[in-house]
């Protein structure tokens, strides 16, 4: 079982690379048990989408 620090690092790394199956499963399991890390992952996703929209807006 990974801890919160490892889950956070893997969540951020997943933005840049495809995680191996074992890491994806470890993060998913951790998110099932840890509401704070689950919230962090949602925040990262929100920032990714907002950044993409901003890039699209600024290119127009």
PDB file of N, CA, C and O in Angstrom:
ATOM      1  N   UNK A   1       0.851  -1.182   0.000  1.00  0.00           N
ATOM      2  CA  UNK A   1       0.000   0.000   0.000  1.00  0.00           C
ATOM      3  C   UNK A   1       0.892   1.238   0.000  1.00  0.00           C
ATOM      4  O   UNK A   1       1.829   1.348   0.791  1.00  0.00           O
ATOM      5  N   UNK A   2       0.584   2.164  -0.900  1.00  0.00           N
ATOM      6  CA  UNK A   2       1.367   3.397  -0.973  1.00  0.00           C
ATOM      7  C   UNK A   2       0.815   4.408   0.024  1.00  0.00           C
ATOM      8  O   UNK A   2      -0.345   4.331   0.430  1.00  0.00           O
ATOM      9  N   UNK A   3       1.662   5.353   0.410  1.00  0.00           N
ATOM     10  CA  UNK A   3       1.217   6.407   1.326  1.00  0.00           C
ATOM     11  C   UNK A   3       0.757   7.628   0.523  1.00  0.00           C
ATOM     12  O   UNK A   3       0.817   7.630  -0.707  1.00  0.00           O
ATOM     13  N   UNK A   4       0.304   8.652   1.226  1.00  0.00           N
ATOM     14  CA  UNK A   4      -0.234   9.843   0.560  1.00  0.00           C
ATOM     15  C   UNK A   4       0.820  10.559  -0.279  1.00  0.00           C
ATOM     16  O   UNK A   4       0.523  11.034  -1.376  1.00  0.00           O
ATOM     17  N   UNK A   5       2.027  10.638   0.221  1.00  0.00           N
ATOM     18  CA  UNK A   5       3.091  11.316  -0.536  1.00  0.00           C
ATOM     19  C   UNK A   5       3.337  10.594  -1.870  1.00  0.00           C
ATOM     20  O   UNK A   5       3.457  11.235  -2.914  1.00  0.00           O
ATOM     21  N   UNK A   6       3.409   9.277  -1.827  1.00  0.00           N
ATOM     22  CA  UNK A   6       3.626   8.508  -3.053  1.00  0.00           C
ATOM     23  C   UNK A   6       2.432   8.649  -4.000  1.00  0.00           C
ATOM     24  O   UNK A   6       2.614   8.770  -5.212  1.00  0.00           O
ATOM     25  N   UNK A   7       1.221   8.635  -3.458  1.00  0.00           N
ATOM     26  CA  UNK A   7       0.022   8.782  -4.293  1.00  0.00           C
ATOM     27  C   UNK A   7       0.011  10.144  -4.972  1.00  0.00           C
ATOM     28  O   UNK A   7      -0.352  10.254  -6.143  1.00  0.00           O
ATOM     29  N   UNK A   8       0.404  11.177  -4.244  1.00  0.00           N
ATOM     30  CA  UNK A   8       0.454  12.522  -4.811  1.00  0.00           C
ATOM     31  C   UNK A   8       1.488  12.593  -5.924  1.00  0.00           C
ATOM     32  O   UNK A   8       1.220  13.156  -6.986  1.00  0.00           O
ATOM     33  N   UNK A   9       2.658  12.031  -5.691  1.00  0.00           N
ATOM     34  CA  UNK A   9       3.700  12.037  -6.719  1.00  0.00           C
ATOM     35  C   UNK A   9       3.237  11.297  -7.966  1.00  0.00           C
ATOM     36  O   UNK A   9       3.452  11.768  -9.083  1.00  0.00           O
ATOM     37  N   UNK A  10       2.610  10.153  -7.785  1.00  0.00           N
ATOM     38  CA  UNK A  10       2.150   9.379  -8.936  1.00  0.00           C
ATOM     39  C   UNK A  10       1.016  10.093  -9.670  1.00  0.00           C
ATOM     40  O   UNK A  10       0.934  10.028 -10.897  1.00  0.00           O
ATOM     41  N   UNK A  11       0.148  10.770  -8.933  1.00  0.00           N
ATOM     42  CA  UNK A  11      -0.924  11.545  -9.563  1.00  0.00           C
ATOM     43  C   UNK A  11      -0.342  12.624 -10.459  1.00  0.00           C
ATOM     44  O   UNK A  11      -0.821  12.832 -11.574  1.00  0.00           O
ATOM     45  N   UNK A  12       0.678  13.304  -9.983  1.00  0.00           N
ATOM     46  CA  UNK A  12       1.315  14.349 -10.788  1.00  0.00           C
ATOM     47  C   UNK A  12       2.091  13.754 -11.961  1.00  0.00           C
ATOM     48  O   UNK A  12       2.078  14.315 -13.056  1.00  0.00           O
ATOM     49  N   UNK A  13       2.760  12.633 -11.745  1.00  0.00           N
ATOM     50  CA  UNK A  13       3.507  11.998 -12.830  1.00  0.00           C
ATOM     51  C   UNK A  13       2.574  11.485 -13.917  1.00  0.00           C
ATOM     52  O   UNK A  13       2.957  11.433 -15.086  1.00  0.00           O
ATOM     53  N   UNK A  14       1.367  11.110 -13.552  1.00  0.00           N
ATOM     54  CA  UNK A  14       0.402  10.608 -14.534  1.00  0.00           C
ATOM     55  C   UNK A  14       0.019  11.684 -15.542  1.00  0.00           C
ATOM     56  O   UNK A  14      -0.478  11.368 -16.623  1.00  0.00           O
ATOM     57  N   UNK A  15       0.242  12.943 -15.203  1.00  0.00           N
ATOM     58  CA  UNK A  15      -0.009  14.025 -16.150  1.00  0.00           C
ATOM     59  C   UNK A  15       1.021  14.022 -17.285  1.00  0.00           C
ATOM     60  O   UNK A  15       0.732  14.488 -18.387  1.00  0.00           O
ATOM     61  N   UNK A  16       2.215  13.499 -17.017  1.00  0.00           N
ATOM     62  CA  UNK A  16       3.310  13.561 -17.978  1.00  0.00           C
ATOM     63  C   UNK A  16       3.603  12.237 -18.670  1.00  0.00           C
ATOM     64  O   UNK A  16       4.189  12.207 -19.752  1.00  0.00           O
ATOM     65  N   UNK A  17       3.196  11.156 -18.043  1.00  0.00           N
ATOM     66  CA  UNK A  17       3.507   9.839 -18.624  1.00  0.00           C
ATOM     67  C   UNK A  17       2.410   8.849 -18.265  1.00  0.00           C
ATOM     68  O   UNK A  17       1.630   9.077 -17.340  1.00  0.00           O
ATOM     69  N   UNK A  18       2.360   7.761 -18.999  1.00  0.00           N
ATOM     70  CA  UNK A  18       1.425   6.694 -18.685  1.00  0.00           C
ATOM     71  C   UNK A  18       2.028   5.834 -17.588  1.00  0.00           C
ATOM     72  O   UNK A  18       3.130   5.304 -17.727  1.00  0.00           O
ATOM     73  N   UNK A  19       1.289   5.705 -16.497  1.00  0.00           N
ATOM     74  CA  UNK A  19       1.785   4.896 -15.387  1.00  0.00           C
ATOM     75  C   UNK A  19       1.631   3.418 -15.708  1.00  0.00           C
ATOM     76  O   UNK A  19       0.658   3.019 -16.349  1.00  0.00           O
ATOM     77  N   UNK A  20       2.581   2.604 -15.267  1.00  0.00           N
ATOM     78  CA  UNK A  20       2.426   1.156 -15.421  1.00  0.00           C
ATOM     79  C   UNK A  20       1.188   0.675 -14.655  1.00  0.00           C
ATOM     80  O   UNK A  20       0.712   1.353 -13.745  1.00  0.00           O
ATOM     81  N   UNK A  21       0.690  -0.465 -15.020  1.00  0.00           N
ATOM     82  CA  UNK A  21      -0.527  -1.010 -14.424  1.00  0.00           C
ATOM     83  C   UNK A  21      -0.440  -1.089 -12.902  1.00  0.00           C
ATOM     84  O   UNK A  21      -1.391  -0.720 -12.213  1.00  0.00           O
ATOM     85  N   UNK A  22       0.671  -1.557 -12.375  1.00  0.00           N
ATOM     86  CA  UNK A  22       0.810  -1.704 -10.916  1.00  0.00           C
ATOM     87  C   UNK A  22       0.684  -0.359 -10.213  1.00  0.00           C
ATOM     88  O   UNK A  22       0.063  -0.273  -9.153  1.00  0.00           O
ATOM     89  N   UNK A  23       1.257   0.683 -10.782  1.00  0.00           N
ATOM     90  CA  UNK A  23       1.161   2.016 -10.175  1.00  0.00           C
ATOM     91  C   UNK A  23      -0.246   2.572 -10.292  1.00  0.00           C
ATOM     92  O   UNK A  23      -0.751   3.181  -9.349  1.00  0.00           O
ATOM     93  N   UNK A  24      -0.890   2.370 -11.441  1.00  0.00           N
ATOM     94  CA  UNK A  24      -2.270   2.842 -11.597  1.00  0.00           C
ATOM     95  C   UNK A  24      -3.194   2.173 -10.586  1.00  0.00           C
ATOM     96  O   UNK A  24      -4.058   2.824  -9.999  1.00  0.00           O
ATOM     97  N   UNK A  25      -3.010   0.882 -10.387  1.00  0.00           N
ATOM     98  CA  UNK A  25      -3.835   0.162  -9.422  1.00  0.00           C
ATOM     99  C   UNK A  25      -3.557   0.617  -7.995  1.00  0.00           C
ATOM    100  O   UNK A  25      -4.477   0.743  -7.188  1.00  0.00           O
ATOM    101  N   UNK A  26      -2.294   0.861  -7.689  1.00  0.00           N
ATOM    102  CA  UNK A  26      -1.935   1.328  -6.345  1.00  0.00           C
ATOM    103  C   UNK A  26      -2.563   2.678  -6.057  1.00  0.00           C
ATOM    104  O   UNK A  26      -3.076   2.905  -4.961  1.00  0.00           O
ATOM    105  N   UNK A  27      -2.526   3.583  -7.038  1.00  0.00           N
ATOM    106  CA  UNK A  27      -3.128   4.906  -6.862  1.00  0.00           C
ATOM    107  C   UNK A  27      -4.637   4.770  -6.729  1.00  0.00           C
ATOM    108  O   UNK A  27      -5.245   5.403  -5.866  1.00  0.00           O
ATOM    109  N   UNK A  28      -5.235   3.958  -7.565  1.00  0.00           N
ATOM    110  CA  UNK A  28      -6.688   3.774  -7.506  1.00  0.00           C
ATOM    111  C   UNK A  28      -7.115   3.218  -6.150  1.00  0.00           C
ATOM    112  O   UNK A  28      -8.097   3.678  -5.567  1.00  0.00           O
ATOM    113  N   UNK A  29      -6.383   2.237  -5.655  1.00  0.00           N
ATOM    114  CA  UNK A  29      -6.697   1.669  -4.341  1.00  0.00           C
ATOM    115  C   UNK A  29      -6.534   2.726  -3.259  1.00  0.00           C
ATOM    116  O   UNK A  29      -7.382   2.842  -2.375  1.00  0.00           O
ATOM    117  N   UNK A  30      -5.467   3.487  -3.318  1.00  0.00           N
ATOM    118  CA  UNK A  30      -5.239   4.527  -2.323  1.00  0.00           C
ATOM    119  C   UNK A  30      -6.365   5.562  -2.361  1.00  0.00           C
ATOM    120  O   UNK A  30      -6.837   6.003  -1.313  1.00  0.00           O
ATOM    121  N   UNK A  31      -6.796   5.949  -3.560  1.00  0.00           N
ATOM    122  CA  UNK A  31      -7.872   6.932  -3.688  1.00  0.00           C
ATOM    123  C   UNK A  31      -9.185   6.397  -3.130  1.00  0.00           C
ATOM    124  O   UNK A  31     -10.010   7.172  -2.646  1.00  0.00           O
ATOM    125  N   UNK A  32      -9.390   5.087  -3.190  1.00  0.00           N
ATOM    126  CA  UNK A  32     -10.596   4.504  -2.601  1.00  0.00           C
ATOM    127  C   UNK A  32     -10.625   4.687  -1.087  1.00  0.00           C
ATOM    128  O   UNK A  32     -11.694   4.798  -0.487  1.00  0.00           O
ATOM    129  N   UNK A  33      -9.445   4.717  -0.478  1.00  0.00           N
ATOM    130  CA  UNK A  33      -9.344   4.790   0.977  1.00  0.00           C
ATOM    131  C   UNK A  33      -9.077   6.188   1.504  1.00  0.00           C
ATOM    132  O   UNK A  33      -9.336   6.455   2.677  1.00  0.00           O
ATOM    133  N   UNK A  34      -8.566   7.089   0.674  1.00  0.00           N
ATOM    134  CA  UNK A  34      -8.109   8.401   1.147  1.00  0.00           C
ATOM    135  C   UNK A  34      -8.846   9.524   0.420  1.00  0.00           C
ATOM    136  O   UNK A  34      -8.589   9.794  -0.753  1.00  0.00           O
ATOM    137  N   UNK A  35      -9.748  10.158   1.121  1.00  0.00           N
ATOM    138  CA  UNK A  35     -10.523  11.246   0.538  1.00  0.00           C
ATOM    139  C   UNK A  35      -9.674  12.455   0.173  1.00  0.00           C
ATOM    140  O   UNK A  35      -9.956  13.135  -0.813  1.00  0.00           O
ATOM    141  N   UNK A  36      -8.647  12.725   0.951  1.00  0.00           N
ATOM    142  CA  UNK A  36      -7.791  13.881   0.662  1.00  0.00           C
ATOM    143  C   UNK A  36      -7.044  13.704  -0.651  1.00  0.00           C
ATOM    144  O   UNK A  36      -6.964  14.640  -1.447  1.00  0.00           O
ATOM    145  N   UNK A  37      -6.506  12.535  -0.884  1.00  0.00           N
ATOM    146  CA  UNK A  37      -5.783  12.295  -2.145  1.00  0.00           C
ATOM    147  C   UNK A  37      -6.748  12.248  -3.322  1.00  0.00           C
ATOM    148  O   UNK A  37      -6.405  12.671  -4.426  1.00  0.00           O
ATOM    149  N   UNK A  38      -7.947  11.738  -3.094  1.00  0.00           N
ATOM    150  CA  UNK A  38      -8.960  11.735  -4.139  1.00  0.00           C
ATOM    151  C   UNK A  38      -9.311  13.181  -4.520  1.00  0.00           C
ATOM    152  O   UNK A  38      -9.453  13.494  -5.702  1.00  0.00           O
ATOM    153  N   UNK A  39      -9.448  14.045  -3.533  1.00  0.00           N
ATOM    154  CA  UNK A  39      -9.724  15.458  -3.771  1.00  0.00           C
ATOM    155  C   UNK A  39      -8.567  16.115  -4.514  1.00  0.00           C
ATOM    156  O   UNK A  39      -8.786  16.912  -5.427  1.00  0.00           O
ATOM    157  N   UNK A  40      -7.335  15.784  -4.126  1.00  0.00           N
ATOM    158  CA  UNK A  40      -6.163  16.332  -4.800  1.00  0.00           C
ATOM    159  C   UNK A  40      -6.170  15.933  -6.278  1.00  0.00           C
ATOM    160  O   UNK A  40      -5.878  16.759  -7.143  1.00  0.00           O
ATOM    161  N   UNK A  41      -6.497  14.686  -6.568  1.00  0.00           N
ATOM    162  CA  UNK A  41      -6.530  14.220  -7.959  1.00  0.00           C
ATOM    163  C   UNK A  41      -7.587  14.989  -8.753  1.00  0.00           C
ATOM    164  O   UNK A  41      -7.361  15.326  -9.916  1.00  0.00           O
ATOM    165  N   UNK A  42      -8.734  15.269  -8.141  1.00  0.00           N
ATOM    166  CA  UNK A  42      -9.761  16.056  -8.825  1.00  0.00           C
ATOM    167  C   UNK A  42      -9.273  17.478  -9.073  1.00  0.00           C
ATOM    168  O   UNK A  42      -9.553  18.056 -10.124  1.00  0.00           O
ATOM    169  N   UNK A  43      -8.549  18.043  -8.119  1.00  0.00           N
ATOM    170  CA  UNK A  43      -8.013  19.395  -8.296  1.00  0.00           C
ATOM    171  C   UNK A  43      -6.987  19.441  -9.423  1.00  0.00           C
ATOM    172  O   UNK A  43      -6.964  20.394 -10.201  1.00  0.00           O
ATOM    173  N   UNK A  44      -6.148  18.428  -9.514  1.00  0.00           N
ATOM    174  CA  UNK A  44      -5.154  18.357 -10.595  1.00  0.00           C
ATOM    175  C   UNK A  44      -5.875  18.281 -11.942  1.00  0.00           C
ATOM    176  O   UNK A  44      -5.484  18.948 -12.899  1.00  0.00           O
ATOM    177  N   UNK A  45      -6.919  17.472 -12.009  1.00  0.00           N
ATOM    178  CA  UNK A  45      -7.695  17.349 -13.248  1.00  0.00           C
ATOM    179  C   UNK A  45      -8.352  18.681 -13.606  1.00  0.00           C
ATOM    180  O   UNK A  45      -8.366  19.067 -14.774  1.00  0.00           O
ATOM    181  N   UNK A  46      -8.890  19.378 -12.624  1.00  0.00           N
ATOM    182  CA  UNK A  46      -9.501  20.681 -12.859  1.00  0.00           C
ATOM    183  C   UNK A  46      -8.474  21.677 -13.387  1.00  0.00           C
ATOM    184  O   UNK A  46      -8.766  22.433 -14.313  1.00  0.00           O
ATOM    185  N   UNK A  47      -7.282  21.685 -12.810  1.00  0.00           N
ATOM    186  CA  UNK A  47      -6.227  22.590 -13.268  1.00  0.00           C
ATOM    187  C   UNK A  47      -5.774  22.246 -14.686  1.00  0.00           C
ATOM    188  O   UNK A  47      -5.489  23.143 -15.480  1.00  0.00           O
ATOM    189  N   UNK A  48      -5.708  20.965 -15.007  1.00  0.00           N
ATOM    190  CA  UNK A  48      -5.334  20.541 -16.359  1.00  0.00           C
ATOM    191  C   UNK A  48      -6.355  21.046 -17.373  1.00  0.00           C
ATOM    192  O   UNK A  48      -5.984  21.568 -18.425  1.00  0.00           O
ATOM    193  N   UNK A  49      -7.632  20.894 -17.062  1.00  0.00           N
ATOM    194  CA  UNK A  49      -8.678  21.350 -17.974  1.00  0.00           C
ATOM    195  C   UNK A  49      -8.685  22.871 -18.095  1.00  0.00           C
ATOM    196  O   UNK A  49      -8.841  23.405 -19.193  1.00  0.00           O
ATOM    197  N   UNK A  50      -8.517  23.568 -16.974  1.00  0.00           N
ATOM    198  CA  UNK A  50      -8.497  25.036 -17.008  1.00  0.00           C
ATOM    199  C   UNK A  50      -7.313  25.532 -17.818  1.00  0.00           C
ATOM    200  O   UNK A  50      -7.437  26.497 -18.572  1.00  0.00           O
ATOM    201  N   UNK A  51      -6.170  24.883 -17.672  1.00  0.00           N
ATOM    202  CA  UNK A  51      -4.976  25.269 -18.417  1.00  0.00           C
ATOM    203  C   UNK A  51      -5.190  25.058 -19.917  1.00  0.00           C
ATOM    204  O   UNK A  51      -4.791  25.895 -20.726  1.00  0.00           O
ATOM    205  N   UNK A  52      -5.808  23.958 -20.281  1.00  0.00           N
ATOM    206  CA  UNK A  52      -6.076  23.685 -21.696  1.00  0.00           C
ATOM    207  C   UNK A  52      -7.024  24.722 -22.270  1.00  0.00           C
ATOM    208  O   UNK A  52      -6.837  25.186 -23.395  1.00  0.00           O
ATOM    209  N   UNK A  53      -8.046  25.089 -21.497  1.00  0.00           N
ATOM    210  CA  UNK A  53      -8.979  26.117 -21.966  1.00  0.00           C
ATOM    211  C   UNK A  53      -8.280  27.466 -22.102  1.00  0.00           C
ATOM    212  O   UNK A  53      -8.533  28.205 -23.054  1.00  0.00           O
ATOM    213  N   UNK A  54      -7.410  27.785 -21.162  1.00  0.00           N
ATOM    214  CA  UNK A  54      -6.701  29.057 -21.218  1.00  0.00           C
ATOM    215  C   UNK A  54      -5.801  29.110 -22.457  1.00  0.00           C
ATOM    216  O   UNK A  54      -5.746  30.123 -23.153  1.00  0.00           O
ATOM    217  N   UNK A  55      -5.101  28.006 -22.720  1.00  0.00           N
ATOM    218  CA  UNK A  55      -4.252  27.967 -23.920  1.00  0.00           C
ATOM    219  C   UNK A  55      -5.089  28.169 -25.176  1.00  0.00           C
ATOM    220  O   UNK A  55      -4.694  28.905 -26.080  1.00  0.00           O
ATOM    221  N   UNK A  56      -6.244  27.516 -25.231  1.00  0.00           N
ATOM    222  CA  UNK A  56      -7.119  27.655 -26.392  1.00  0.00           C
ATOM    223  C   UNK A  56      -7.616  29.090 -26.500  1.00  0.00           C
ATOM    224  O   UNK A  56      -7.659  29.644 -27.599  1.00  0.00           O
ATOM    225  N   UNK A  57      -7.986  29.689 -25.403  1.00  0.00           N
ATOM    226  CA  UNK A  57      -8.479  31.063 -25.395  1.00  0.00           C
ATOM    227  C   UNK A  57      -7.383  32.042 -25.825  1.00  0.00           C
ATOM    228  O   UNK A  57      -7.640  32.955 -26.610  1.00  0.00           O
ATOM    229  N   UNK A  58      -6.168  31.854 -25.316  1.00  0.00           N
ATOM    230  CA  UNK A  58      -5.094  32.795 -25.615  1.00  0.00           C
ATOM    231  C   UNK A  58      -4.576  32.663 -27.041  1.00  0.00           C
ATOM    232  O   UNK A  58      -3.975  33.600 -27.567  1.00  0.00           O
ATOM    233  N   UNK A  59      -4.800  31.511 -27.676  1.00  0.00           N
ATOM    234  CA  UNK A  59      -4.367  31.317 -29.065  1.00  0.00           C
ATOM    235  C   UNK A  59      -5.326  31.962 -30.056  1.00  0.00           C
ATOM    236  O   UNK A  59      -4.958  32.199 -31.206  1.00  0.00           O
ATOM    237  N   UNK A  60      -6.550  32.249 -29.626  1.00  0.00           N
ATOM    238  CA  UNK A  60      -7.545  32.832 -30.535  1.00  0.00           C
ATOM    239  C   UNK A  60      -7.346  34.295 -30.747  1.00  0.00           C
ATOM    240  O   UNK A  60      -8.106  34.921 -31.486  1.00  0.00           O
TER     241      UNK A  60
END
